[in-house]
Amino acid sequence: MSAKIQNLQELRDQLRAFVAERDWQQFHTPKNLASALSVEAAELLEPFQWLKTGEIDELNVETHTAIRHEMADVLNYLVMLADHLDVDLLDAATEKIQLNAQKYPVQAARGLALKYTELKK
């Protein structure tokens, strides 16, 4: 087993090697990666189907493992798409948190599950 991956760059590098060994780069267009990401995100929802809340105390070992694996698939495809489009995911996430903080100021959004357009500011 390989060493534990410590950051997104190491994950990207392992995914690059995995794909190159199989000559799959030809299939990894941005459209195909985004499509695969969408499929895996939908598969992530399946283990939660019919659960009351999906909280960890409702999950048996097999379901928890299935969820972990689907989450890994989502992350892997997202990292490959970001690599292909030269997007720094941590920078993009930081930027998005800052944008959301502007759209959802604490005093207007605290405790509410409303879209920013419905908040009273």
Disulfide bonds with the S-S distance in Angstrom:
none
